[in-house]
């Protein structure tokens, strides 16, 4: 990577010149109509398939402009040359820089021809015109735009959030010489590790709700298809418990009407179906600037964010790269504020700050004025807990020291390894009374759970809690967290959920703007993850547990940059369900997509914390 030699620097919002000018939707809509013209095309790919493409060009054709490309499976709506988006480009500040902004329905979606394939497998070697993937479609689209759209300056950038982020990643290896900047944002990277599964646990609420409307197009259409069914119960926990087994979601609701949903049932393990859809190994040969963007509290594509950056960094030495992570949920940086999430206040409107001072400058430098100064570091990260932006010249940050945080008897947590010869904590896990992923009533897929108060779980007998003494100084965790558990179960399979929590002091002051929230003793979730235990040794070939045998279960929780303040405590919770964020495990070794209600059984679980069988978290502390 091209490094920016910057010392670790603390940066508060007061240290930046941030525009006080923001715009309303009405103002943006008026600007688009006054300054842009719109045209629609069917752009032919190398294999003859035509993709529906919208082009918003500045009306003033006396100048040349760079192109910004956004490829999406979610529709270019509104359709029709006379119907305009209320905003174009990634944000309102960039819109006023007057790019040529292009939106395209990807192959097989909405008004485009062809057949859509979930996360189209990338082909490293294309030998004939029919060898196509998202990289080739991106190349062909850029080539057509440069040759056919008037007043373009020959420079192209691309961006996308979530699924469009995947298309941005895939397009970054298109090798078109006009492509100068890419920004995959919260990109999907590997369905088996993000949207569909987390270490083998099926994300039932997210997928069940999503595929009711994300359906297969048999032919091009500009009209949305009706939902396959309606979810009328606002209480997701109750709704999915009444549904019964995971199998019932297909048998009683989808009924084989959506092949995208059914793919999960056909491929419960990390087989070739998922492996060839993993874009990460193919992110090579990139010659242009890349900025990966994500949120610490992304409830959908946290894995994709960190691992896309790491793959590009590792496989493309020497290119200019920037990594940006803020205190956002999925796509939150594209919003108007970003200052709060549930009960947590981050002190300022971080989204417009990012849009104006990071995103707009990145694209302007690479597409409009390459001589302009660009002071973006390798990693531009918002540190939660202290609520400040920090710049780093590497990621993970230099200077972080690896430490082990050990579980102990009586719910203790410390940096000292246990010395007891025999010590374990146990609980009964009952899949017919699973631990809810949230203490609030929601549809089963709520972004705010990522920072939610965990006292609802702390009170349950099927949740183990371990906490440190009160911290006598600030402690900043930076980078990956890995759970290394020694466990046993009376069954032959089990899920293991590990949560890292910031416990506030008992005398923490309440927020007058949230009088209903008691912040004294608040247990703010910082990071959590789940693993389906049978995948502990191999994601391709699951293995049963030997009942009551001490067994290693190791897995990553994803990265953080969070400071536990002096007077706070660090807590770790361990449980075996998080419903309906993840589907229930019957706690017997089997294909869970085939499990019947009678298969779901109670099991006794143990987490060991003794001298020869210690459970701990491997963390990195920035000092």
C-alpha positions as CSV (number, residue, x, y, z in Angstrom):
1,X,0.0,0.0,0.0
2,X,1.0,3.6,-0.5
3,X,1.3,4.7,3.1
4,X,0.6,8.0,4.7
5,X,3.3,8.5,7.3
6,X,1.1,9.8,10.1
7,X,1.6,9.3,13.7
8,X,-1.3,7.9,15.7
9,X,-3.3,11.1,16.1
10,X,-6.3,11.9,18.2
11,X,-8.8,14.0,16.3
12,X,-11.9,15.5,17.7
13,X,-14.7,17.1,15.6
14,X,-13.5,20.5,16.7
15,X,-10.3,19.9,14.8
16,X,-12.0,19.8,11.4
17,X,-13.4,22.4,9.2
18,X,-16.9,21.0,8.6
19,X,-19.4,22.8,6.4
20,X,-22.4,24.0,8.2
21,X,-24.4,23.7,5.0
22,X,-26.6,20.7,4.7
23,X,-29.5,20.3,2.3
24,X,-33.1,19.1,2.5
25,X,-34.6,16.5,0.3
26,X,-36.6,19.2,-1.4
27,X,-33.5,21.3,-2.1
28,X,-31.6,18.3,-3.5
29,X,-34.6,17.4,-5.7
30,X,-34.8,20.9,-7.1
31,X,-31.0,20.9,-7.7
32,X,-31.2,17.6,-9.7
33,X,-34.0,18.9,-11.9
34,X,-32.3,22.3,-12.5
35,X,-28.8,20.9,-13.2
36,X,-29.1,17.4,-14.6
37,X,-30.6,15.7,-17.6
38,X,-31.5,12.1,-17.7
39,X,-31.3,9.4,-20.4
40,X,-31.9,5.7,-20.4
41,X,-30.1,3.0,-22.5
42,X,-29.9,-0.7,-23.0
43,X,-26.1,-1.3,-22.9
44,X,-24.9,-4.5,-24.7
45,X,-22.5,-6.8,-22.9
46,X,-19.9,-9.0,-24.8
47,X,-22.3,-12.0,-24.8
48,X,-25.1,-9.9,-26.3
49,X,-27.1,-9.5,-23.1
50,X,-28.3,-5.9,-22.6
51,X,-28.4,-4.1,-19.3
52,X,-30.7,-1.3,-18.4
53,X,-28.7,1.8,-17.6
54,X,-29.7,5.3,-16.5
55,X,-27.4,8.3,-17.0
56,X,-27.8,11.6,-15.2
57,X,-25.6,14.2,-16.9
58,X,-25.0,17.8,-16.1
59,X,-27.0,20.1,-18.4
60,X,-23.9,22.3,-18.9
61,X,-22.1,20.4,-21.7
62,X,-19.4,23.0,-22.2
63,X,-17.2,21.1,-19.6
64,X,-16.2,17.5,-19.2
65,X,-17.1,15.5,-16.1
66,X,-16.1,12.2,-14.5
67,X,-18.4,9.2,-14.4
68,X,-19.7,7.7,-11.2
69,X,-21.1,4.2,-11.6
70,X,-23.6,2.4,-9.3
71,X,-24.6,-1.2,-10.2
72,X,-27.5,-2.6,-8.2
73,X,-29.8,-5.6,-8.0
74,X,-32.4,-3.4,-6.2
75,X,-33.7,-1.4,-9.1
76,X,-32.8,1.9,-10.9
77,X,-36.3,3.2,-10.0
78,X,-37.7,5.6,-11.0
79,X,-37.9,4.5,-14.6
80,X,-38.5,6.9,-17.4
81,X,-36.4,9.8,-18.8
82,X,-38.9,12.3,-17.3
83,X,-38.8,10.8,-13.8
84,X,-35.9,11.9,-11.6
85,X,-34.3,10.7,-8.4
86,X,-34.5,13.2,-5.6
87,X,-30.8,12.8,-5.1
88,X,-28.0,11.5,-7.3
89,X,-24.4,10.4,-6.5
90,X,-23.3,9.0,-3.1
91,X,-24.1,12.1,-1.1
92,X,-25.4,15.6,-1.3
93,X,-22.0,17.3,-1.3
94,X,-20.8,15.2,-4.3
95,X,-24.0,15.9,-6.2
96,X,-23.0,19.5,-6.3
97,X,-19.6,18.6,-7.8
98,X,-21.7,17.6,-10.9
99,X,-20.5,14.1,-11.8
100,X,-22.1,12.1,-14.6
101,X,-24.0,9.6,-12.4
102,X,-24.9,6.2,-13.8
103,X,-27.2,3.6,-12.3
104,X,-27.5,0.2,-13.8
105,X,-29.7,-2.8,-13.1
106,X,-27.3,-5.8,-12.9
107,X,-27.8,-8.8,-15.1
108,X,-31.1,-10.6,-14.6
109,X,-32.6,-8.0,-12.3
110,X,-35.5,-5.6,-13.0
111,X,-35.2,-4.0,-16.5
112,X,-32.0,-5.8,-17.5
113,X,-31.8,-8.9,-19.6
114,X,-30.0,-12.2,-18.6
115,X,-30.1,-14.5,-15.7
116,X,-29.3,-13.3,-12.2
117,X,-27.0,-15.5,-10.0
118,X,-26.5,-14.8,-6.3
119,X,-23.0,-13.2,-5.9
120,X,-22.0,-14.3,-9.4
121,X,-18.8,-16.5,-9.2
122,X,-15.8,-14.7,-10.5
123,X,-13.8,-16.1,-13.4
124,X,-10.1,-15.4,-13.3
125,X,-9.6,-16.6,-16.8
126,X,-12.1,-15.7,-19.5
127,X,-11.5,-17.6,-22.8
128,X,-14.7,-16.7,-24.8
129,X,-17.4,-14.2,-25.0
130,X,-19.8,-16.3,-23.0
131,X,-17.4,-16.4,-20.0
132,X,-19.0,-13.5,-18.1
133,X,-19.1,-12.3,-14.5
134,X,-19.6,-9.0,-12.7
135,X,-16.1,-7.9,-13.6
136,X,-16.7,-8.3,-17.3
137,X,-20.1,-6.6,-17.1
138,X,-18.4,-3.7,-15.3
139,X,-15.7,-3.5,-17.9
140,X,-18.2,-3.6,-20.8
141,X,-20.4,-0.9,-19.1
142,X,-17.5,1.4,-18.5
143,X,-16.2,0.9,-22.0
144,X,-19.6,1.8,-23.5
145,X,-20.0,4.9,-21.2
146,X,-16.6,6.3,-22.1
147,X,-17.3,5.9,-25.8
148,X,-20.9,7.0,-25.9
149,X,-21.7,9.5,-23.2
150,X,-20.9,13.1,-24.2
151,X,-18.7,15.4,-22.1
152,X,-17.1,12.7,-20.0
153,X,-13.4,13.3,-19.0
154,X,-12.4,9.6,-19.4
155,X,-12.2,8.9,-15.7
156,X,-14.6,6.6,-13.9
157,X,-15.3,5.8,-10.2
158,X,-17.8,3.4,-8.7
159,X,-19.5,2.9,-5.4
160,X,-22.1,0.7,-3.7
161,X,-23.4,-0.3,-0.3
162,X,-24.2,-3.8,0.7
163,X,-25.1,-5.9,-2.3
164,X,-24.1,-3.0,-4.6
165,X,-20.9,-3.1,-2.5
166,X,-20.2,-6.6,-3.8
167,X,-20.7,-5.4,-7.4
168,X,-18.2,-2.6,-6.7
169,X,-15.7,-5.1,-5.3
170,X,-16.2,-7.4,-8.3
171,X,-15.9,-4.4,-10.7
172,X,-12.7,-3.3,-9.1
173,X,-10.9,-6.2,-10.8
174,X,-12.3,-5.4,-14.2
175,X,-9.0,-3.9,-15.2
176,X,-10.6,-1.2,-17.4
177,X,-8.0,1.6,-17.7
178,X,-10.6,4.3,-17.2
179,X,-11.5,3.0,-13.8
180,X,-9.6,5.3,-11.3
181,X,-11.5,4.9,-8.0
182,X,-13.7,2.3,-6.3
183,X,-15.5,2.4,-3.0
184,X,-17.0,-0.9,-1.8
185,X,-19.1,0.0,1.2
186,X,-20.3,-2.6,3.6
187,X,-19.7,-5.0,0.8
188,X,-21.1,-8.6,0.8
189,X,-18.0,-10.8,0.4
190,X,-18.9,-14.3,1.4
191,X,-22.6,-15.2,1.9
192,X,-21.8,-18.1,4.3
193,X,-20.1,-15.6,6.6
194,X,-22.3,-12.6,6.5
195,X,-25.9,-12.4,5.2
196,X,-26.9,-16.1,5.0
197,X,-24.9,-17.7,7.8
198,X,-22.5,-16.8,10.6
199,X,-20.1,-19.7,11.1
200,X,-22.9,-22.1,10.1
201,X,-25.8,-20.5,12.1
202,X,-28.6,-19.5,9.7
203,X,-29.6,-15.9,9.9
204,X,-33.3,-16.8,9.8
205,X,-35.0,-13.5,10.5
206,X,-33.0,-11.5,8.0
207,X,-33.2,-14.1,5.2
208,X,-36.9,-15.0,5.8
209,X,-37.9,-11.4,5.5
210,X,-35.6,-10.4,2.7
211,X,-36.5,-13.1,0.1
212,X,-40.2,-12.4,0.3
213,X,-39.6,-9.5,-2.1
214,X,-36.1,-10.4,-3.5
215,X,-37.5,-12.8,-6.1
216,X,-36.4,-14.3,-9.4
217,X,-37.2,-12.3,-12.5
218,X,-38.3,-14.5,-15.4
219,X,-38.1,-11.6,-17.8
220,X,-37.1,-7.9,-17.6
221,X,-39.6,-5.8,-15.7
222,X,-39.9,-2.3,-14.2
223,X,-42.6,-3.4,-11.9
224,X,-42.0,-4.9,-8.5
225,X,-43.4,-8.3,-7.8
226,X,-45.8,-8.7,-4.9
227,X,-44.4,-10.2,-1.7
228,X,-44.8,-14.0,-1.5
229,X,-46.5,-13.5,1.9
230,X,-46.9,-10.9,4.6
231,X,-45.4,-11.0,8.1
232,X,-48.1,-9.6,10.2
233,X,-46.8,-10.2,13.7
234,X,-44.7,-7.3,15.0
235,X,-43.0,-9.5,17.6
236,X,-40.3,-11.4,15.8
237,X,-39.5,-13.6,18.7
238,X,-43.1,-14.8,19.0
239,X,-43.5,-15.0,15.2
240,X,-40.6,-17.3,14.7
241,X,-41.3,-19.4,17.7
242,X,-44.8,-20.0,16.4
243,X,-43.3,-20.9,13.0
244,X,-41.5,-23.9,14.6
245,X,-38.5,-25.5,13.0
246,X,-36.3,-23.8,10.4
247,X,-37.7,-26.4,8.0
248,X,-41.2,-25.0,8.4
249,X,-40.1,-21.7,6.9
250,X,-39.7,-23.4,3.6
251,X,-42.4,-26.1,3.9
252,X,-45.2,-23.7,5.1
253,X,-44.2,-20.3,3.7
254,X,-41.8,-20.3,0.8
255,X,-42.9,-23.7,-0.6
256,X,-40.0,-23.8,-3.1
257,X,-41.2,-20.5,-4.7
258,X,-37.9,-18.7,-4.3
259,X,-34.7,-20.5,-5.4
260,X,-32.5,-17.9,-3.7
261,X,-34.0,-18.8,-0.3
262,X,-34.0,-22.5,-1.0
263,X,-30.2,-22.4,-1.8
264,X,-29.6,-22.1,1.9
265,X,-31.4,-25.4,2.5
266,X,-29.5,-27.2,-0.2
267,X,-26.1,-26.0,1.0
268,X,-25.9,-25.9,4.8
269,X,-22.2,-26.5,4.8
270,X,-19.5,-24.3,3.2
271,X,-19.3,-26.4,0.0
272,X,-18.3,-25.4,-3.5
273,X,-21.6,-23.5,-4.0
274,X,-20.5,-20.9,-1.4
275,X,-16.8,-21.1,-2.0
276,X,-17.0,-20.1,-5.6
277,X,-19.2,-17.1,-4.6
278,X,-16.5,-15.8,-2.2
279,X,-15.1,-12.7,-4.0
280,X,-12.2,-12.2,-1.5
281,X,-9.5,-14.5,-3.2
282,X,-10.1,-12.8,-6.5
283,X,-9.5,-9.2,-5.4
284,X,-6.1,-9.1,-7.2
285,X,-4.5,-7.0,-9.9
286,X,-6.2,-3.8,-8.8
287,X,-4.4,-0.7,-10.2
288,X,-6.5,2.2,-9.0
289,X,-7.4,3.8,-5.6
290,X,-9.8,1.9,-3.3
291,X,-11.7,3.1,-0.2
292,X,-13.5,0.5,1.8
293,X,-16.2,1.9,4.1
294,X,-18.2,0.3,6.9
295,X,-19.7,0.6,10.3
296,X,-18.7,-0.8,13.6
297,X,-22.3,-1.7,14.2
298,X,-23.2,-3.2,10.8
299,X,-25.8,-5.8,11.5
300,X,-25.5,-7.3,8.1
301,X,-22.0,-7.2,6.4
302,X,-19.5,-6.7,9.2
303,X,-17.4,-9.6,7.9
304,X,-17.4,-8.3,4.4
305,X,-16.2,-4.8,5.4
306,X,-13.1,-6.0,7.3
307,X,-12.2,-8.8,5.1
308,X,-12.6,-6.9,1.8
309,X,-10.2,-4.3,3.1
310,X,-7.8,-7.0,4.4
311,X,-7.9,-9.0,1.1
312,X,-7.3,-5.9,-1.0
313,X,-4.5,-4.8,1.3
314,X,-2.7,-8.1,1.2
315,X,-3.2,-8.9,-2.5
316,X,-2.5,-5.5,-4.1
317,X,0.7,-4.1,-2.6
318,X,1.5,-0.6,-3.6
319,X,-1.9,0.8,-4.5
320,X,-3.5,3.7,-2.7
321,X,-6.0,2.4,-0.2
322,X,-8.1,3.9,2.5
323,X,-10.2,2.1,5.2
324,X,-13.0,4.0,6.9
325,X,-15.1,2.7,9.8
326,X,-17.5,4.8,11.8
327,X,-20.1,4.2,14.5
328,X,-22.8,3.3,11.9
329,X,-25.2,0.5,11.3
330,X,-25.5,-1.0,7.8
331,X,-25.2,2.0,5.4
332,X,-25.6,4.5,8.1
333,X,-22.9,6.8,6.7
334,X,-25.2,7.6,3.8
335,X,-27.8,9.1,6.1
336,X,-28.2,12.6,7.4
337,X,-26.9,12.3,11.0
338,X,-25.4,9.2,12.5
339,X,-25.1,10.9,15.9
340,X,-27.2,8.3,17.8
341,X,-27.9,4.6,17.7
342,X,-30.5,3.4,20.1
343,X,-29.5,4.8,23.6
344,X,-25.9,5.7,22.5
345,X,-24.9,9.2,21.5
346,X,-21.7,9.6,19.6
347,X,-21.4,13.4,20.2
348,X,-21.8,14.8,16.7
349,X,-23.3,14.1,13.3
350,X,-20.7,11.7,12.0
351,X,-22.4,10.9,8.6
352,X,-22.3,14.4,7.0
353,X,-18.7,14.8,8.3
354,X,-17.7,11.6,6.5
355,X,-19.6,12.6,3.3
356,X,-18.0,16.0,3.0
357,X,-14.5,15.4,4.5
358,X,-13.8,11.9,3.4
359,X,-16.0,10.5,0.6
360,X,-16.3,13.7,-1.4
361,X,-12.6,14.4,-1.2
362,X,-11.6,10.8,-2.1
363,X,-13.6,10.9,-5.4
364,X,-12.8,14.5,-6.2
365,X,-9.1,13.9,-6.0
366,X,-9.1,10.8,-8.1
367,X,-11.7,11.8,-10.7
368,X,-11.8,15.6,-10.9
369,X,-8.6,17.2,-9.7
370,X,-5.7,14.8,-9.2
371,X,-3.4,17.7,-8.2
372,X,-5.6,18.5,-5.2
373,X,-4.2,17.6,-1.8
374,X,-5.6,14.4,-0.3
375,X,-4.8,13.9,3.4
376,X,-6.6,10.7,3.9
377,X,-4.7,8.1,6.0
378,X,-4.5,4.4,5.5
379,X,-7.2,3.9,8.2
380,X,-9.6,6.6,9.2
381,X,-11.5,5.2,12.2
382,X,-14.0,6.4,14.7
383,X,-13.1,5.3,18.2
384,X,-16.2,4.5,20.2
385,X,-16.2,5.0,23.9
386,X,-14.2,8.3,23.5
387,X,-16.2,9.3,20.4
388,X,-13.4,10.7,18.3
389,X,-12.0,10.1,14.8
390,X,-8.5,8.7,14.7
391,X,-6.0,8.4,11.9
392,X,-3.7,5.4,11.5
393,X,-1.0,4.7,9.0
394,X,-1.7,0.9,9.2
395,X,-4.6,-1.4,10.0
396,X,-4.7,-3.0,12.4
397,X,-3.1,-0.1,14.2
398,X,0.6,-0.4,15.1
399,X,1.4,-0.5,18.8
400,X,-1.5,-2.7,19.8
401,X,-0.4,-5.4,22.2
402,X,-2.0,-8.9,22.2
403,X,-3.4,-9.9,25.6
404,X,-5.6,-12.7,26.9
405,X,-8.7,-12.0,29.0
406,X,-9.5,-15.1,31.0
407,X,-12.7,-16.4,32.5
408,X,-12.7,-17.4,36.2
409,X,-15.0,-18.9,38.7
410,X,-17.8,-16.8,40.2
411,X,-18.1,-14.7,37.1
412,X,-14.7,-13.1,37.2
413,X,-12.7,-11.9,34.2
414,X,-9.1,-10.9,34.3
415,X,-5.7,-10.9,32.5
416,X,-4.4,-13.5,34.9
417,X,-4.7,-17.2,33.8
418,X,-6.7,-19.4,36.1
419,X,-4.8,-21.7,38.5
420,X,-7.7,-23.8,39.8
421,X,-7.3,-27.5,38.9
422,X,-11.1,-28.0,38.5
423,X,-13.4,-25.1,37.6
424,X,-16.3,-24.7,35.2
425,X,-19.6,-22.7,34.8
426,X,-22.6,-24.5,33.5
427,X,-26.1,-23.8,32.3
428,X,-29.1,-25.6,30.7
429,X,-29.8,-24.5,27.1
430,X,-33.4,-25.1,25.9
431,X,-34.1,-24.4,22.2
432,X,-37.8,-24.2,23.1
433,X,-37.0,-21.2,25.3
434,X,-34.1,-19.6,23.4
435,X,-32.3,-16.5,24.6
436,X,-33.7,-13.5,22.6
437,X,-31.1,-11.5,20.6
438,X,-32.8,-8.3,21.8
439,X,-34.6,-7.3,24.9
440,X,-37.0,-5.2,22.8
441,X,-40.0,-6.0,20.7
442,X,-38.9,-6.0,17.1
443,X,-39.3,-8.0,13.9
444,X,-36.4,-10.2,14.7
445,X,-33.8,-8.2,12.7
446,X,-33.1,-4.9,14.4
447,X,-29.9,-2.9,13.7
448,X,-29.9,-1.3,17.2
449,X,-29.3,-4.6,18.9
450,X,-25.6,-4.0,18.1
451,X,-25.3,-1.5,21.0
452,X,-28.3,-2.7,23.1
453,X,-28.3,-2.9,26.9
454,X,-27.6,-6.6,27.8
455,X,-29.2,-6.6,31.3
456,X,-32.1,-8.5,29.8
457,X,-29.7,-11.4,29.1
458,X,-27.7,-11.0,32.3
459,X,-30.8,-11.9,34.3
460,X,-31.3,-15.2,32.5
461,X,-30.0,-18.5,34.0
462,X,-28.9,-19.7,30.5
463,X,-26.5,-16.9,30.0
464,X,-23.0,-16.9,31.7
465,X,-21.5,-13.5,32.6
466,X,-17.9,-12.7,33.4
467,X,-16.7,-9.2,34.3
468,X,-13.5,-7.5,35.3
469,X,-12.9,-5.3,38.3
470,X,-13.6,-1.6,37.8
471,X,-11.0,-0.3,35.4
472,X,-8.5,2.2,37.0
473,X,-7.6,3.7,33.6
474,X,-9.0,3.8,30.1
475,X,-8.4,0.6,28.0
476,X,-8.7,0.7,24.2
477,X,-9.3,-2.5,22.3
478,X,-8.1,-2.3,18.7
479,X,-8.5,-4.9,16.0
480,X,-9.6,-8.5,16.1
481,X,-11.2,-10.4,19.0
482,X,-10.9,-14.2,19.1
483,X,-12.8,-16.4,21.5
484,X,-10.9,-19.5,22.6
485,X,-13.3,-21.6,24.6
486,X,-13.0,-24.9,26.4
487,X,-16.5,-26.3,26.5
488,X,-18.5,-29.5,26.9
489,X,-22.1,-30.4,26.1
490,X,-24.4,-33.3,27.0
491,X,-25.7,-33.2,23.4
492,X,-23.9,-33.7,20.1
493,X,-24.1,-30.2,18.8
494,X,-24.5,-26.7,20.3
495,X,-24.3,-23.0,19.3
496,X,-21.9,-20.8,21.2
497,X,-22.5,-17.0,21.4
498,X,-19.8,-14.7,22.8
499,X,-20.5,-11.1,23.6
500,X,-18.2,-8.3,24.7
501,X,-19.9,-5.7,26.8
502,X,-19.0,-2.3,28.2
503,X,-20.5,-2.0,31.8
504,X,-21.1,1.6,32.8
505,X,-20.5,2.8,36.4
506,X,-23.5,2.6,38.8
507,X,-23.4,6.4,39.2
508,X,-23.5,7.0,35.4
509,X,-25.6,10.1,34.7
510,X,-28.9,9.7,32.8
511,X,-29.5,11.5,29.6
512,X,-32.2,14.2,29.9
513,X,-33.2,13.4,26.3
514,X,-33.8,9.8,27.3
515,X,-35.4,9.9,30.7
516,X,-36.7,6.4,30.4
517,X,-33.1,4.9,30.1
518,X,-31.2,4.1,33.3
519,X,-27.5,4.4,32.5
520,X,-26.3,3.3,35.9
521,X,-25.0,-0.2,35.3
522,X,-25.9,-0.1,31.6
523,X,-24.4,-3.1,29.7
524,X,-23.7,-1.8,26.2
525,X,-23.0,-4.5,23.7
526,X,-19.7,-3.8,21.8
527,X,-19.3,-7.0,19.8
528,X,-20.9,-10.4,19.5
529,X,-20.7,-13.5,17.3
530,X,-22.1,-17.0,17.0
531,X,-20.7,-20.3,15.9
532,X,-22.6,-23.5,15.2
533,X,-20.4,-25.8,17.1
534,X,-20.3,-28.7,14.6
535,X,-18.3,-26.3,12.3
536,X,-15.6,-25.7,15.0
537,X,-12.9,-27.7,13.1
538,X,-14.1,-27.5,9.5
539,X,-16.7,-25.4,7.8
540,X,-16.9,-28.0,5.0
541,X,-17.2,-31.2,7.1
542,X,-19.1,-30.7,10.3
543,X,-18.3,-32.9,13.3
544,X,-20.5,-33.9,16.3
545,X,-19.4,-33.2,19.9
546,X,-18.6,-36.2,22.0
547,X,-21.1,-35.7,24.9
548,X,-19.5,-34.3,28.1
549,X,-16.0,-34.2,26.6
550,X,-13.9,-31.0,27.0
551,X,-13.6,-29.6,23.5
552,X,-12.0,-26.5,21.9
553,X,-14.2,-24.0,20.2
554,X,-12.3,-21.1,18.6
555,X,-13.8,-18.3,16.5
556,X,-13.4,-14.6,15.6
557,X,-15.8,-11.9,16.8
558,X,-14.7,-9.3,14.2
559,X,-12.8,-6.1,14.8
560,X,-13.4,-3.2,17.2
561,X,-11.9,0.1,18.1
562,X,-13.5,0.9,21.5
563,X,-12.3,2.5,24.7
564,X,-13.6,1.2,28.0
565,X,-13.4,4.3,30.1
566,X,-11.9,4.5,33.6
567,X,-14.6,3.4,36.1
568,X,-16.2,1.0,33.6
569,X,-15.9,-2.7,33.5
570,X,-15.4,-5.2,30.7
571,X,-18.0,-8.0,30.6
572,X,-18.2,-11.2,28.5
573,X,-21.4,-13.2,28.2
574,X,-21.6,-16.7,26.8
575,X,-24.9,-18.3,25.7
576,X,-26.2,-20.9,23.2
577,X,-28.9,-19.1,21.4
578,X,-29.7,-15.6,20.0
579,X,-33.1,-15.9,18.5
580,X,-34.4,-15.1,16.0
581,X,-31.3,-13.3,14.7
582,X,-30.0,-16.9,14.3
583,X,-32.1,-20.0,14.0
584,X,-32.4,-22.5,16.8
585,X,-30.0,-25.4,17.2
586,X,-31.8,-28.7,18.1
587,X,-28.5,-29.6,20.0
588,X,-28.2,-32.9,18.2
589,X,-25.8,-33.5,15.3
590,X,-27.9,-33.3,12.1
591,X,-28.9,-31.2,9.1
592,X,-30.8,-28.5,10.9
593,X,-32.7,-27.6,7.8
594,X,-34.3,-31.1,8.1
595,X,-35.0,-31.0,11.9
596,X,-38.5,-31.5,13.1
597,X,-40.0,-30.0,16.3
598,X,-39.4,-33.3,18.1
599,X,-35.6,-33.0,17.4
600,X,-35.2,-29.9,19.5
601,X,-33.9,-30.9,23.0
602,X,-32.5,-29.4,26.1
603,X,-28.8,-29.9,26.8
604,X,-26.4,-29.1,29.6
605,X,-23.4,-26.9,28.6
606,X,-20.2,-26.2,30.5
607,X,-17.5,-23.5,30.0
608,X,-14.3,-24.4,31.6
609,X,-11.9,-22.0,33.4
610,X,-9.3,-24.1,35.0
611,X,-5.5,-24.4,34.8
612,X,-5.4,-27.0,32.0
613,X,-8.6,-26.0,30.3
614,X,-8.8,-22.2,30.3
615,X,-11.4,-20.2,28.3
616,X,-10.4,-16.7,27.2
617,X,-10.6,-13.9,24.7
618,X,-7.5,-13.0,22.7
619,X,-7.6,-9.2,22.3
620,X,-5.3,-6.4,21.2
621,X,-4.9,-3.4,23.6
622,X,-3.7,-0.1,22.2
623,X,-1.5,1.7,24.6
